[in-house]
């Protein structure tokens, strides 16, 4: 239901809504978006099962974790940069340039001669991957009006879920029966097809007010990159390469705080800031950013720790453990696709509040599962959790995209995805520290999950220790869900100020 809105005192003036991009054929563009999203999702997981073959060929066992951290770093810190560039220069040139950079990085990864070169080329891949993630979501919002937007977002969610499941299996097959370099070469035909479809079929509207000199905030982009690099280095290496309270950890965390303060100063002075102040001054956007940052945090618990739980505590093999985890990817897209029937009746915020409240209860239920229990029990919880998060995430993304005009949608979408990625980065480090602490307390030594890889389920003591560690991780995830709920209840307006696409007027939803 909609009702007329009234301007809020002190609110940022919003420019009138702009028309969505015109396309010769919308279907091919959607296909291109799904291919591009699949590339970004696959490269986050496909390398994991090929690590033994890569290390055996190139060496570098002590630094191989940077294959993932370097890619994640590049994607995370470039999301707001690409969001601003897409609002300034248009979506199409940013997506094309990002896809080309991603493919160049893939080709270089396949030609890597040692581990440092492969890590460097993974960073190049991530620099393109940031454009794929952010710009694809923005174009999807441009293509469809509000009523149809959940359909395309559900398709993209399905692609992401399928790719996340297929990635490890495909990586294992290619590494075991072909060569690990094909993990990167397989990106080329898929990416080239997506590139051709975008170049041929995506048509954007003419810029209504072209500027003779567009100033890009490169200083802000560099400051954001430096802040993210130092922070993620501290989170990835802390507790592994050195103790958390050691001089290197404290120095890096202090450096990250100083760089973050410098970034704020640079952004306040910039004429065209990468992360403009209105992203945080507008209650709706700020609440969604914080809520989805908490979502990124809680998602670490099942995606990283549940497979280990399934193998060590339940005694399942890798494939069966993957099915336990994949159950949430079945329900998430379904409830996301159906969420528009809920939020059109009760509003974006209330729908998201219901979803995250259910997720909170389900996460709290995990520690009460019997030991060792049956595989269907965590699988059922994950199925329900996916359904709850589908009701939570998609209404917030669709809702916040609908509160800004075309010229601000790229920046807004990128800020949301950036916060979610940061949440995942922080969650990986935080929950890893929690799990290691519980294991050390239970086993009486500095034991971590990696050291148990060769002895999963070998003794009852190890099984119980891993079970307790994962229980505490899920309690941490429940705390993240509570933070998301608190952000929605205290910061988000009861009704999102949705812009009417046809008239440029506003309505509340």
N, C-alpha and C positions, 0 to 999 in steps of 0.2 A: 504494500500500500504506500502511496506517496501523498505528501501534503506540502503546501508551500512553505518555503523556508524564509527565515528573516536573517538579515546580515548580523554577524556577531561583532560586537564592539572590539576594536583592536585587531580584527582579523586581517590577514594578508589579502590584498586585492587579487582576485583571480582573473586572468584574461579570459575572454570569451572562448567557448569551446570551438575547436576546429574540426573540419570534416575528416573522416577516416580516409586512409589512402584508397584510391580507386585501383582496382586490378582488372586486367583483361579477363582473367579466370581465377577465382578465389581458390578453387580446388588444388591446382598445382602449387600455389604459394603455401597452402596448408601442408601439402606433402613435403615441400622443402623445409618448412619449419620443423616438422616431425623428424626428418632426416638429420637436421642440424642438432636438434635436441638429443637425438639418439647418440650422435657422435660425442657430445659433451658428457652424457651420462655414462657411456661405455668407458671412456677414458678415465673415469674416476675409479673403476673397479677392475677393468680387464687385465691390468698389469699384475694384480695381487697374486694370482695363481702361477704366474710365470717367473716369480722372483728367483726360485732356485736355479732355473735355467739361465736367467740373466746373470746372476752372480757367478755361476759356474763358468760362464763365457767371458765376462768382463772383470770379475773380481769386485772388490769394494763392499764386502759384507757389512763393514762397520758404518757405512754411510748410505746404504740402500734405502733407508726410510725416507730420504730426501726425494726419491722418485715420486712419492705421494705428496710430501710436504711442499716441495717446490712447485708442483702443479697447482696444489690448493692455494698456495700463497699468490701465485700469479693470477688465478681466477678471482680470488677474493678482492685483491687490491685494485684490479682493473674494472670491476663492475661499476662503481660510481663514475669512473672516467668515461667508459663507453656510454653510460646513461646520459651524461651531459653532452657528449659528442653527437649522440643520436638526436637529441633535442635541437642541437645547433645546426648540424649538417644534413639531418635526415636519417631514417632507419636503414635504407638500402645501402648507401656507401659504407656505413659502419659494419653491417652484417657481411657484406662482400669482403671488405678488408680483413675482418676478423676470421672469416672462413679461410681465406687465402693464407693468413698467418698460421692458423691451426694446421693446415695441410703442409705448409713448409716445415713446421715443427715436427709433424709426423714423419715426413721424409728424412729429416735430419736425425730423428730418434732411430730410425731403421738403419742409418749409416753410422751410428755411434761406435767408437773404437775403444772406449773405456767408460767406467762408471761416472767420473766427473763430466765427461762430454754428454752422456745420456741424461744426467741430471740437468745440465744446462739446456739441452734441447727440450726436456720436459717443461722447463720454465717458458720456453718459446711457445710450446703448445698451449700452456695455460694462458699466455697473453692473448692468444686467439680464442681460447675457450671462454674467457670472460665476455667477449662479444657475443658468442653463441648463446650463452645462458640468458644474459640480460636483454639483448635485442630481440630474440625469439619471443620472449614473454611480452615485450612491448608491442611488437607487430601483431601478435595474436589479439591483444586488446584493441588495437587500431582497426583490425579487420571486422570485428563482430560488435554489434550493438549490445547493450547491457543484458538484454534478455537471452541472447544467444552465447554470451561469453563463457558461461560454465561448460558448454559443449566442447569448445576448442581447448579450454584449460584442462578438462578431463582427458581429452586425447593426449595432450602433452604429458599429463601425469601418468597415463598408461604407458607412454613411450619410456618415460623415465623409470617407471617400476620394472618394465620388461627388460630394459637395458641393464638395470642394476642386478637383476637375477641372471641374465644371460652373460654378462661380462666375465665373471670368474670362470664359468664353464667354457666359454669361447676362448679365453686366454689359455686355459689349461690344454684344450684341444690343439690350438695352434702351436703352443710351446712343446707339447708332447709328440705331435705327429708331423709337424712341419718345422718351423723355426720361430723363435720368439720375435724376430724382427717383423714377421707378418702381422703381429699385433698392431703395429703402427702402419704398415703398408695397406692394411684392409680399410683404413680411413680414406684413402685416396679416391677410389671409385665412388664411395658413398658421398663424400664431400664434394666432389666434382659435379655429381648429379644435383645435389642441393644447390650448388652455386649456379648451375645452368638454369634451374627452375626459377631461382630468385631473379637472376639477371633478365630472364625473358618475360616473366609474368608479373613481377611486383612493380606497380606504378604508384608513386607517391604524389600527393597534391603539390601544386606550385607553392613555394614559400610566400606567404602573404605579405611579409615585410622583410625582404632580403636586406641584409646589412652589408655595406661596402667592406667594412673591416671587422671580421669576427675574431675576438680575442679569446683564445683558449688558455685556461688557467694551468699551464704546464708546471708552474712552481707548486701549485696545490696537488697536482697529480703525482709529482715526485715526492712530496712530503707524505702523501697517503701511502705510496709504495714503500717508502723508507720506514714509516711507522708500522705497517703491516709486516714487513720483512723482519724487523727487530722483534716484534711481539711474537710472531709465529715461531721464530728461531728459539726464543725463550721457552715457549710452550712445548715445542717438539723435543728440544734437547734437555730441558729441565727434568731432573729425576732419572735421566738416562745417561747422558754424557757427563753430568755433574749433579750434585745434590741440589734440591730446590732452594735451600737457604745458603748456598755457596755464593762467593763473589761473582762468578759469571752470571748466575741466574738473577741475582739482585741488580747487577749492573745492566743487564739486558732489559729487565722490567723497568728499571728507572729510566733507561734510555728511551724505551717505548713511550713512557709517560711524558718525557720531555719533548719527544717528537710529536706526540699527539697535541700537546699544548702549542707547539710551533705551527702545526697544521691548522689549528683553530685561528691563530693570529693571521696566517696567510689567507685563509678562506674569508675571514671578515674583511680583509682589505682588497680582495680580488674583485674586479669588475664583473667577471663571469665565473663565479666559484664552481668547482667541481661538485661540492656538496653544499648547496645554498642553505642559508639559515632557515628559510621557510620550511625545509624538510622537518626540522625539529620544532619550529614555532607553531605549526598547525597540529592541533591535538590529534586529529584523526591519523595523520601520517606517523607522528611520533609514537602513538599507541600501537599501531600496526608494526612498526619497526621493532619495538621492544618485544612485542608478542611473538613475532616470527624469529627474532633472535633467540628467545627462550625455546621455540620449537626446534631450531637447529641444535640447541644444547641437548634437549631430551631425546632427539632422534639418534644420538650416539649410542645410547644404552642398548637398544635392540640391534642396530646395524653392526656394531663392533663386538658386543659382548655376548649376544644371544647364541651365535654359532658355536662359540667356545663352551657355553653352558650346555648346549644340546649334545656336543660331542663328549665332554668330560663327565657331566652329571647324568645325562640320559643314555649315554653310550651309543649314540647314533654315528653313522658315517658322515662324511662331508656332504654327500648329495642329500641324504635325509635331513641333515641339519639345515641345509639350504632351504628345503621345503618348509620347515618350521618357521624360518624367518620370512619366507616369501608369502605367507598367508596374509600378512597385512597389506601387501601390494595388490591383493585381489579385491579387498573391500574399500581401500582408499579411493581409487578412481570412481567406483560405483557411487559412493555417498557424495563425492565431489560433484559428479555429474547431476545428481538429484538435489544438490543443496539449493539450487535456485528456487525449487518449489517451497523451500523453507524460508529463505531470507526474503523472498518477495512478499511473504505474509507477516513475518515477525521482525524483519530487519537484519542487517549484516552483523551488528554487534551481538544481539541475543543469540543468533545462530552459532557464532563463534564461541560464545560463552558456554552454550550447551555442549558443543564439541569438546572444548578443553576441559570442562568439568567431568565429562565421561572419561576422558583420557586420564585425568588425575586419579579417578577411582580405580581404573584398570591398572595403572602403574603401581598404585599402592597395594593392589591385590597380588602382584607377582611374588613378593616375599612369603606369602602365605601358601604358595603351592607346596604340595607334599614332597618330601625327599625320598627317593629320587623322582618319583612321579612318572606319569605317562607322557609321551610326546604330544598327544592331542591337547593336553592341558595348556602348555605355553602357546601352542598353535592357535587354540581358541582365543586366548587372551590377545594374541597379536592380530587375529582377524577382527576382533572387536575394536582394538586400538586403532587399526587402520581406518575403520569406519568412522570412529570419533574424530580422528585427525583430518579426514576428508571434509567433515562438517566444519572444522576449525580453519584450516589453511585457505581453502579456495574462496570462501566468502570474504575473507580479509583482503586477499589479493584483488579480487574483482571489485570489492567495495572501494579500496583505496585508489585503484586505477580510475574508477568512475567519479572520483571527487576532484580530479584535476583535468585541465584541458589538454589537447593534443601536444602542445608545446612544452608541457611539464611532465608528460606521462613517462618518458624515458628515464628522466632523473628520479622520479618517484619509484618506478619499478626497480631500478638499479639499487636504490637505497634499501628497499625491502629485501632483495636478494642478498645484498652485501651484509646486512645484519644477520640474516640466516646463516650465511657462510661463516661469519665471525663466531656465531654461536656454536657451530659445529667444530670449529678449530679449538675454541675454549673448552668445549665439552670433551673432546678427545683427550686433552691434557688433564682436565680436572677429574674425569671419571677414571682415567688411567691411574692417576695418583691414588684415588680412593680404592680401586681394586688392588693395587700393589700394597697399600697399607693394610688392608684386611688380610691379604695372603701372607704378608710378613708376620702379622700378629698370630695367625692360625698355624703357620708352618714353622715359625721361629727363625726365619732367615729372610734375607732380602730377595724373595722370590717374586717374579712377575709372570704374567701370562705366557710370554714368549718362552720362558724356560720350561714350561709344562708341555710344550708342543709334542715332545717325544714320549710323554708318559701320561697322556690324557686317560683318566679313569683307571690308572694302574693301581691305586690304593684308595681305600675308603676315605682316608684323611685328606688326600688331594681333592677328591670329588667334593667332600663337604666344604673344604676351603674355597674352592672355585664357586660352589653354590652360594656360600655366604658373601663372597666378593660381588657376585652379580646381583644378589639381593640388595646390597648397599648401593650399587650403581643404579638400580631401578628406583630406590628411594630418592637418590639424587635427581633422577629424571622426574620423579613426582614433584620434587621441590621446584624444578624448572617449570613444570606445568602450572604450579601454583603462582609463580611469578608472572606467567603469561596471563592467567586469570586476573591477577591483581592489576596488571597494566590495563586490561580491557575495562575493568570495573571502575578504575579511578581516573584514567586518562581519556579513553575513547568516549566521544559523545554518544548519547543514547541513539541518535539517528545520524547516519553518515550524510553529509551535505552533497548529494549526488548531482552532477551537472546533467541537464537534459541535452542529449546529443543533437536533437533536431533544432532546438531553438536557442540553445546557449543559456537557457534559464536554469534555475536550480530547484531541486526537490530534496527531501530528506527520506532516507531509507534506513 
